[in-house]
Amino acid sequence: MTIEISTIEPTKITAGDSVAWDRKDLIDYPTSDGWSLFYSISGPEKITIVAVVYQDFFQIRVDAVVTRTWPNGEYWWDAYVSKTTERYKVTSGKFTVLPNLQEVAKGYDGRTLAEKELAGWEDLLYKLSQKGSSSVTHGGKVYVEKDLDKVRNARDDAQGRVNQEKARAQREKGKATGRRILMRFVNPR
């Protein structure tokens, strides 16, 4: 099985996985002229990745034993090309390090904060709607049956945040978000 090597930087990296991408687009900084490429990364940990020159482009390879030590979280990076005393930033971006599920503790909950909040509001809504339930405590606050509309609104807000996260994830994968864009073409006169 051959793994396809990306030509763009990853947006998500799982700790303990190998990561690889190529930069073939930096033709203004030819490897034959002595240019090198490196990434300066900052987040929960400071990281530097140095690209390897391969033929006439740059290869970036990070072994699994290296990413295994990276703490989970958001990281911001700048990519630089350099040659002797010259250095230029060519691009920048962000990636997320996800946990290695083989090494997380029992009881790990991989839901986002919005998904956890939504589940909490739905649980509260269920408990309040049960007959004989006079009050329910949620997040240190006591809710009664007359608070049902307030709880429904909070649940709807949380659902909206979850939907936004899912749409963002779909866009990052280059897939449709489920939202339709309606257009009408008019013949100009």
C-alpha positions as a Python dict, from the first residue, in 0.01 Angstrom:
ca = {
    (1, 'M'): (0, 0, 0),
    (2, 'T'): (139, 338, -100),
    (3, 'I'): (62, 641, 111),
    (4, 'E'): (-1, 957, -88),
    (5, 'I'): (223, 1241, 30),
    (6, 'S'): (46, 1574, 64),
    (7, 'T'): (177, 1894, -90),
    (8, 'I'): (33, 2114, 185),
    (9, 'E'): (89, 2129, 557),
    (10, 'P'): (-146, 1920, 773),
    (11, 'T'): (-419, 2083, 980),
    (12, 'K'): (-446, 1786, 1219),
    (13, 'I'): (-175, 1555, 1347),
    (14, 'T'): (-236, 1260, 1578),
    (15, 'A'): (37, 1224, 1839),
    (16, 'G'): (232, 907, 1765),
    (17, 'D'): (163, 912, 1389),
    (18, 'S'): (421, 980, 1120),
    (19, 'V'): (365, 1302, 926),
    (20, 'A'): (486, 1376, 573),
    (21, 'W'): (440, 1648, 315),
    (22, 'D'): (636, 1794, 26),
    (23, 'R'): (687, 2156, -79),
    (24, 'K'): (735, 2155, -456),
    (25, 'D'): (597, 2506, -501),
    (26, 'L'): (895, 2706, -373),
    (27, 'I'): (1053, 2746, -716),
    (28, 'D'): (1175, 3098, -633),
    (29, 'Y'): (1407, 2938, -375),
    (30, 'P'): (1579, 2655, -565),
    (31, 'T'): (1744, 2386, -362),
    (32, 'S'): (2028, 2385, -614),
    (33, 'D'): (2113, 2743, -507),
    (34, 'G'): (2151, 2636, -146),
    (35, 'W'): (1810, 2735, -8),
    (36, 'S'): (1678, 2540, 291),
    (37, 'L'): (1332, 2526, 448),
    (38, 'F'): (1237, 2504, 813),
    (39, 'Y'): (926, 2540, 1027),
    (40, 'S'): (914, 2731, 1354),
    (41, 'I'): (619, 2601, 1555),
    (42, 'S'): (474, 2735, 1878),
    (43, 'G'): (194, 2602, 2096),
    (44, 'P'): (190, 2385, 2406),
    (45, 'E'): (548, 2309, 2306),
    (46, 'K'): (811, 2485, 2090),
    (47, 'I'): (905, 2275, 1786),
    (48, 'T'): (1141, 2318, 1490),
    (49, 'I'): (1115, 2102, 1180),
    (50, 'V'): (1389, 2114, 916),
    (51, 'A'): (1298, 2001, 564),
    (52, 'V'): (1522, 1768, 365),
    (53, 'V'): (1627, 1855, 12),
    (54, 'Y'): (1515, 1589, -233),
    (55, 'Q'): (1594, 1638, -603),
    (56, 'D'): (1464, 1991, -666),
    (57, 'F'): (1208, 2025, -383),
    (58, 'F'): (1174, 2001, -5),
    (59, 'Q'): (1050, 1697, 186),
    (60, 'I'): (916, 1728, 538),
    (61, 'R'): (911, 1406, 738),
    (62, 'V'): (840, 1371, 1109),
    (63, 'D'): (870, 1026, 1263),
    (64, 'A'): (605, 877, 1490),
    (65, 'V'): (849, 866, 1784),
    (66, 'V'): (882, 1245, 1756),
    (67, 'T'): (510, 1333, 1730),
    (68, 'R'): (438, 1093, 2016),
    (69, 'T'): (598, 1345, 2255),
    (70, 'W'): (393, 1642, 2131),
    (71, 'P'): (126, 1758, 2379),
    (72, 'N'): (-230, 1786, 2249),
    (73, 'G'): (-352, 2129, 2149),
    (74, 'E'): (-334, 2410, 1897),
    (75, 'Y'): (-4, 2500, 1732),
    (76, 'W'): (84, 2795, 1508),
    (77, 'W'): (367, 2772, 1256),
    (78, 'D'): (572, 2985, 1021),
    (79, 'A'): (767, 2835, 730),
    (80, 'Y'): (1095, 3003, 638),
    (81, 'V'): (1342, 2962, 356),
    (82, 'S'): (1702, 3054, 429),
    (83, 'K'): (2036, 3075, 258),
    (84, 'T'): (2353, 3201, 430),
    (85, 'T'): (2243, 3537, 583),
    (86, 'E'): (1903, 3557, 408),
    (87, 'R'): (1574, 3439, 561),
    (88, 'Y'): (1218, 3487, 432),
    (89, 'K'): (884, 3375, 570),
    (90, 'V'): (702, 3194, 290),
    (91, 'T'): (381, 3090, 463),
    (92, 'S'): (219, 3035, 801),
    (93, 'G'): (-69, 2840, 945),
    (94, 'K'): (-208, 2636, 1230),
    (95, 'F'): (-253, 2269, 1315),
    (96, 'T'): (-405, 2070, 1599),
    (97, 'V'): (-232, 1779, 1770),
    (98, 'L'): (-491, 1516, 1858),
    (99, 'P'): (-442, 1254, 2129),
    (100, 'N'): (-306, 910, 2055),
    (101, 'L'): (-600, 692, 2157),
    (102, 'Q'): (-368, 401, 2235),
    (103, 'E'): (-216, 606, 2515),
    (104, 'V'): (-504, 807, 2661),
    (105, 'A'): (-644, 719, 3000),
    (106, 'K'): (-960, 515, 3043),
    (107, 'G'): (-1269, 731, 3023),
    (108, 'Y'): (-1133, 968, 2757),
    (109, 'D'): (-1406, 1187, 2608),
    (110, 'G'): (-1315, 1311, 2261),
    (111, 'R'): (-1619, 1533, 2218),
    (112, 'T'): (-1569, 1904, 2168),
    (113, 'L'): (-1676, 2150, 2436),
    (114, 'A'): (-1984, 2241, 2229),
    (115, 'E'): (-2080, 1874, 2197),
    (116, 'K'): (-2047, 1826, 2574),
    (117, 'E'): (-2256, 2137, 2642),
    (118, 'L'): (-2523, 2018, 2399),
    (119, 'A'): (-2540, 1679, 2572),
    (120, 'G'): (-2572, 1853, 2909),
    (121, 'W'): (-2859, 2074, 2793),
    (122, 'E'): (-3037, 1779, 2631),
    (123, 'D'): (-3000, 1576, 2951),
    (124, 'L'): (-3140, 1866, 3155),
    (125, 'L'): (-3428, 1908, 2910),
    (126, 'Y'): (-3510, 1537, 2939),
    (127, 'K'): (-3503, 1545, 3319),
    (128, 'L'): (-3719, 1860, 3340),
    (129, 'S'): (-3977, 1715, 3102),
    (130, 'Q'): (-4026, 1402, 3316),
    (131, 'K'): (-4350, 1399, 3509),
    (132, 'G'): (-4297, 1441, 3881),
    (133, 'S'): (-3970, 1629, 3839),
    (134, 'S'): (-4005, 1946, 4044),
    (135, 'S'): (-3648, 2077, 4000),
    (136, 'V'): (-3317, 1974, 3849),
    (137, 'T'): (-2969, 2108, 3926),
    (138, 'H'): (-2738, 2169, 3629),
    (139, 'G'): (-2405, 2349, 3642),
    (140, 'G'): (-2471, 2462, 3998),
    (141, 'K'): (-2804, 2623, 3905),
    (142, 'V'): (-3150, 2494, 3990),
    (143, 'Y'): (-3403, 2471, 3705),
    (144, 'V'): (-3777, 2419, 3737),
    (145, 'E'): (-4046, 2334, 3483),
    (146, 'K'): (-4113, 2700, 3401),
    (147, 'D'): (-3748, 2725, 3280),
    (148, 'L'): (-3815, 2483, 2991),
    (149, 'D'): (-3811, 2759, 2726),
    (150, 'K'): (-3482, 2897, 2861),
    (151, 'V'): (-3329, 2548, 2856),
    (152, 'R'): (-3458, 2485, 2501),
    (153, 'N'): (-3298, 2812, 2385),
    (154, 'A'): (-2966, 2719, 2549),
    (155, 'R'): (-2987, 2374, 2386),
    (156, 'D'): (-3056, 2533, 2046),
    (157, 'D'): (-2756, 2767, 2087),
    (158, 'A'): (-2533, 2470, 2171),
    (159, 'Q'): (-2672, 2280, 1871),
    (160, 'G'): (-2584, 2576, 1651),
    (161, 'R'): (-2223, 2572, 1776),
    (162, 'V'): (-2199, 2196, 1712),
    (163, 'N'): (-2336, 2245, 1359),
    (164, 'Q'): (-2078, 2520, 1294),
    (165, 'E'): (-1797, 2291, 1411),
    (166, 'K'): (-1919, 2011, 1184),
    (167, 'A'): (-1950, 2246, 886),
    (168, 'R'): (-1597, 2379, 950),
    (169, 'A'): (-1464, 2021, 961),
    (170, 'Q'): (-1639, 1942, 633),
    (171, 'R'): (-1494, 2254, 467),
    (172, 'E'): (-1144, 2157, 587),
    (173, 'K'): (-1190, 1821, 414),
    (174, 'G'): (-1309, 1997, 98),
    (175, 'K'): (-1658, 1852, 132),
    (176, 'A'): (-2002, 2009, 123),
    (177, 'T'): (-2134, 2154, 448),
    (178, 'G'): (-2497, 2075, 385),
    (179, 'R'): (-2587, 2441, 344),
    (180, 'R'): (-2734, 2535, 11),
    (181, 'I'): (-2647, 2847, -182),
    (182, 'L'): (-2927, 2957, -407),
    (183, 'M'): (-2846, 3168, -712),
    (184, 'R'): (-3044, 3322, -991),
    (185, 'F'): (-2879, 3428, -1313),
    (186, 'V'): (-3035, 3724, -1485),
    (187, 'N'): (-2981, 3803, -1849),
    (188, 'P'): (-2848, 4162, -1862),
    (189, 'R'): (-3014, 4381, -2122),
}
